[in-house]
Amino acid sequence: MLKLKQCNIIFNSLVKVTCLICMLVQCKSYAQDIEPRRWSSMPLGTNVIGAGFSHVFGNIEFDPVLQAEDASVTVNSLAFQYVRPFKIGNKQARIDVLLPVSSAKWEGLLNGEARSISRTGLADPRLRLSINFIGPKAMTIKEMQEFMKDNPTYTTVGASVAISFPFGQYYGDKLLNLGSNTFVFRPQIGMTHNWSSWSYELSTSVFIYTNNNDFYIDQTKKQKPLFAIQTHLTKQFKHRIWTTLSFGYGLGGNSIVNRQHKDDERGNFLGGLSAGMPIFKKQAIKIAYGTTLTLKDIGANTNGFILGWSTMF
């Protein structure tokens, strides 16, 4: 029984790395994801690394001024992630590092002529620091076993700040890029309620963008904050198999180019379904499907599939 509980804790920790469902890569330098189990506790003294491959495809609605029609995009990405928990006082904290590499191809009609553009290289990496200020304290595996035994129902509340760095591939004379050439700060607050084999999660965040002073031939682009919310419902089954149903929504992010306000507010709905299972004692895999739907005149409608792997040491 003790070994089984240890395996469950180990596997739940691995889930945290393999749970990224969907990330958009668009010409508007905008990224939004839906990531379940963000606030679940991890045992101290562990390290988790993971890798995931994603295939995203769909249609893009550009600003009519660009005279681009019938545009589509296909993005293949390989992302590497490292997660390490630690404690601040007696609170559970953790650091996440995400390094994505992408290959994207855009196709469509430009001024009535068929065109295609491809980019391959590094996308913007992300660093995130989070802390749970309500819920289980920072614990070792043995302490976590006792807590879970005594508390089958509990709630965790946490906060985090993520920074995306402008290290991705970027060309100042191109409109379509993998990198954004801007820092993106993302404060987030959220909660997870666990009961029996179920858990429910709700998170809110805001994306804050610095100026892009090298936007398309020496222009300056400012972008207003984008507000986002996401929710997840997770079910645990026998043999440490799990599934999660996820939804998200983002609104805002209007841009200003050389003091000219653009009518390009984002309004995006995101949905996802993911499932995972162990393959060895300290390794796990996950598969996921994600979709995005723009509710505005400018945006993207995409579908995507992800295969993820992670291990703990």
N, C-alpha and C positions, 0 to 999 in steps of 0.2 A: 504493500500500500504506500509506503514511504517513497519507493522508487517511482511509482506511478504518479504521485503528486509532484515529485521533482521533474518528471518528464512533462507534465502539464504546464508547470511554471516555465520550463525551458522553451516549450513550444509556443506558449503565449508570448514570450519575449521575442521569438523569431517572427511571429505574426506582425509585430510592430514595424519590422523592416519591409516585409513583403506586401504591405497593404496599400501602397500608393496605386490608386485606380486610374487616374486620367490626368494628363497634363497637356495643355494646348501650346502649340508653337505657331505663332501667327506673325504676319508682317506688322501688326500693331504693337509689338513688344508687350504682349499681355499674356500672363500665365495664371491659371487657376486650377486647383486640383481638389479632389475629394479623397480624404485619407482617414479611414476608420481606425479606432483604437489608439488615438493619439495620446490619450491621457492615462492609459493603463500602466500600472506599476511594473518595474523591472527589478530583478534582484541585483544588489550591489556586487561589485567585483566581476561583472560580466561584460563582454564585448560582443557586439553583433555586427557582422558584415553581410551585405546582400548585393545582388545584381538582378536587374530586370530588363527584359526586352519588350518594347512596345511598338505596335504598328497602328498608326492613326491615319484615317483618310476621311475626306469629306469635301464639302463645297464652301467657298468663301464669298461673301458679299462685300465688295470694296466700295469705297467712296466713289460715287458716280463721276466726280471730277477726274479721276484717274482713267476713265474710259476703259476699264477692264470688265469683261463680261464672261459668263460661264466658267468662272475660275474654280479650280479644285486644287487640293493639296494632299500629298502623301508624305508622312513623316515616320521614319524608322529610328528609334532611339534605344541606346544602351545606357543605363544609369547604374552607378555604383553608390552604395550608401554605407555609412559607418555610424553606429549608435553606441554610446556608452552612458550608463546611468551613474550618478554620484549623489551626494547629499549636500544640502545647504542647511546648516543647523541639523535638524532631524527630518527635514522635508526631502521628498523624492525629487530629484532634478535629473536632467539628461541633456546630452549634446548630440545633435544629428548633423552629419555632413553628407551632402548630395552632390555628385559629380556626373552630369549628363553629357553624352555625345550623341549628336543627331545627324541624320541625312534626310533632307527635305527636298521635295520637288513640287513646284507650282506650275500649273498648266491653265491655259485659258485664251481668250481673245483680247488682244490689246489693239485698240483702234481698228477692230474688225479683222485683225490678222492673228493666226494661231501662233502662240508663243509658249515657251517653257523655260523655267529657270531652276537650277539645282544648287543646293548648298550642302556641304558636308564638313563637320567640325565640332568643336566644343560649344555647347550651349552654356548659359549662365549658371555657375555653381551656386549652391545655397548652404548657409550655415544657420543652424537654429539652436537656441537655448530655451529650455522650458523648465517649469517647476510646478509641482502639485502642492497647493497650499491648503487643501481640504481633502481628507481621505487618508489612506494608509501612509505611515511614515516610511522613510527610507529603510529597507530591510534586506537582510541576507536571504538566501533560499530557504533555510530552515525557519527563520522568523516569518517569512511569507507563507510557508506551509501552515504554521500555527494560526496566522491571521485568517487565512482562507477557511480553515476548519471552524474557527469561532465566529466568522462573519460571512455567511453565505450571501448576504445582501448588504451592499455598501455603495456609497457614492464618492466619486473623486471629482474635484474641481481644480483646474490648473490654468496657467497663463504661459505664453511663450512669445518670443520675438525672433523672427527669421529675417535674414539679410541675403538677398540675391546680389551677387557681385558681377559687374560688367566685364567679365573675362571671356565671354562667348564670342564666336566669330562675328565680326561686324565690319561693314563697309559703309563709309559715310556717303558715298555716291550711289548707294543702292537703297531701294525701299524695302526689299525683302531680305531679312537677315535671321540668323539663328540666335544671335545675342541682341541685347536691348540697348547697350551702351548707356545704361543708367543703373544706379543702385535702386533696389526695391526693398523697402522695409515693411515687414508684415507682423504687427502685433496681433495676438490671438488670445481668446479666452474661451474655455469650454468645459464641459462636464461629461462624465460617464456614470451611468447607474447600472450596477450589476445585480442580477437576482437569478439564482439557480443557474441554468444554462443559457440565460439570455443577458444581453447588455444593450443599453440605449445610449447614444451619444449625440450631443448638440454642441456645435462650435460656431463662433462668429469671429470675423477678422476684417482688417482693413489693409489694403495695399497702398503704400505711400511711395511715390516715384520722385526721384531727383530729376533735374533737367537733363535733356540730351542736347548738348551744345554742338553736335556734329550730325544733325539729322538731315539727310538728303541734300547734299550740296550746300553745306555751310549754313543751314537753317537751325533755329533753336526750337526744340519741342518741349513743352510742358504738359504734364498729364495730371488731371485731378484724381483724388483718391477713389479707389474702387472698394465697395463694401460687399462682403460675402458672408454667406451662412451655409452650413452643411449639417446633415443629420444622418445617422447610421443605426441600423438595427442588426445585431449579430446573434446568431444561434450556434451553440456548441453541440456537436453530436458525439457519438461514441468514437473511440479510436482517435480522438483529438482532431476530428474533421470539423470544419466550421464553414459557415456561409454568412455573407454580409450584404444587405441591401442598402444602398446609399443614394442620397439626393443632395443637390447643392444649387445655390442661386447667387449670382453676382450682378451688381448694378453700379454704374458710374464709369469712371475712367475716361471722361471726355478729354480730348487733347486740344492744345493751343499751339499753333505753329506760327512763329514770328508775330505773336500777339493777335493772330487771327483765330477765333474760336471755331472749332470744327464740330459739326453735328454728327459726332461718332460715339455717343454714349453706348456703353456695353450693357446688355441685358441678357445674361446667359443662364440657361438651365442645364444642370449636369445630373446624370444618373449613372449608377453603376451596380454591378452584381459581381461579387468575388467569392472565391472558395479556396481553402487551403487544407493541406494535410502534411503530416511528417513523412519523411523518407528514411531518415535515420534518427537516432536518439537526439542529436543536436543539429539536425538539418531539416528544412521544410521547403515546400514549394507552394506556389499560389498561381492561380489563373484568374483573370478578370476580364470583364467587358465593361466599357464605358461609352457614354454618348453625350454629346453636347448639342444644344439647340439654342440658336440666337432668337431672342424675342424682339430684336430691333432690325432696322433696315441694313445695318452694317454689322458683320460678325461672321461666325462660322457654324456650320452644322456638320458634326463629325461623328464617326464611330471609331472605336479603338479596342485592341486586344492586348493583354499583358501576360507575360509569363515571368514569374519571379522566383528566386532562390535565395536562401539565407542560411547562415550557420552561426553558432555561438561558441565562444571559447573563453 
